[in-house]
Amino acid sequence: MANFTKSRVPRFSAEVYQNPYLPEGGREVHAIVTVTATGGGTTGGRPVFSAGTGGPDAGVVIMVDCSGSMDRPAAKMQGAREATAAAIDTLRDGVGFAVVAGTHRAAEIFPGGGRLAVAGAATRARAKEALRRLSAGGGTAIGTWLRLTGRLLSSAEAGFRHALLLTDGRNEHESPEDLRAALDACCGVFTCDARGVGTDWEVKEVTGIASALLGTADIVADPAGLAADFTRLTEKAMGKEIADVALRLWTPLGAETVFVRQVAPTVEDLTGRRRDSGPRSGDYPTGSWGDESRDYHLCLRVPAAAVGQEMLAGRVSLITSAPDALPSSAGPPRPLSQGLVRAVWTDDVAASTSIDPQVAHYTGQAELSHVIQQGLDARKSGDIDCALAKLGRAVQLAGTSGNDGTAKLLAKVVDVVDAATGTVRLKAKVAEADEMTLETRSTKTVRVKK
């Protein structure tokens, strides 16, 4: 059991990297905003509870796939039990938690009664005893698991609400529309890390769930690795200090937002998640934060202007409705940090054509993620020429950007003839786990080398 307690809310800072110079009549402004949270962390100590609620300050629900395929082989079900027990042992004292068994319907395995248990020695022991009742049988309807998890976490009134989801198969017993509706209902209620075990699950389904709920997705090909993975995920969740942080972007009259993307540690398009927060401002959800740093790529379109003119193209702020001392209490949104994006028109060709290194790097990382997906889709459909072109471009981008992790994954799918030119050959035989790992981790990026 990890016995540690939240200490304080982290401090946020925002740094803007851009080339502000545009040619006469130029309109498109790009900037990378690096957001860093520091000074949070955890310390050993007593259980923490939400102010004024009498309940836990955080809630965690573990969703375990119990469909019939989890017994093929039996090691998957055993690995799931061990992973869930490891996650329960990692929970901080005082955290609310529950375990949901998922098939074509969802069932509370522990504690029952539509509520969360409060983590302590006794509840951990009872929860692990309840895990023995987990058995495989039935279908898969992940939307029902998500909806039950949402109800459990909403009832707890915890400030930080998170879920772990484990599945080994495809969502065959409900429609894509049902799953999408469940995700829409859960957005903003909790965040979720999703894991696929084995190789019979659908990558786009699992990554789509994690993306919608601002979590991570990954493959655990060998069930023996589940316990270590769940331990890491729970430790990370217990390190979160503040929930429901949003990136607020203000633009002046006549300007518009082309896109907003998270580009590190993973590529995630936030453009379609905007919620208007004022006449010319919108909020983009970023989820929960501990001590960490993330990068965002903004593209703004401003009114054209003449040489010598300058304007504030955008103002980006991190906001939360949580007061400093009580991260779980609601209140009016307050800024945590702020950065400014500028536009300056010049007739200096060298200045206006220069691309900021951070912008160039992350533009390449976003393209890398995109061409991997395109290349793998083409490979699956039998379009060899397209697969070679896209995966070759991916090898080239991974090499020039220093993304060694992705380069190693690509080398398991293609034979690299010349990395510099992106010349590759498709391997005659590719392990399914290797292909799924590349697809699942294709959005992971590397920071700009200093």
Buried (B, 14 or more C-beta within 10 A) or exposed (E): EBEBBBBBBBBBBBBBBBBBBBBBEBBEBBBBBBBBBEEBBBEEBEBBBBBEBEBBBBBBBBBBBBBBBBBBEEBBBBBBBBBBBBBBBBBBBBBBBBBBBBBEEBBBBBBEEEBBBBBBEEBBEEBBEBBEEBEBEBBBBBBBBBBBBBBBBBBBBBBBBBBBBBBBBBBEBBEEEBBEBBBEBBBBBBBBBBBBBBBBBBBEBBBBBBBBBBBBBBBBBEBEBBBEBBBBBBBBBBBBBBBBBBBBBBBBEEBEBEBBBBBBBBBBBBEEBBEEBEEBBBBBBBBBBBBBBBBBBBBBBBBBBEBEBEBBBBBBBBBBBBBEEBBBBEEEBEEBBBBBBBBBBBEEEEBBEEEBEBBBBBBBBBBBBBBBBBBBBBBEEEBEEBBBBBBBBBBBBBBBBEBEEBBEBBBBBBEBEEBEEBBBEBBEEBEEBBBBBBBBBBBBBBBBEE
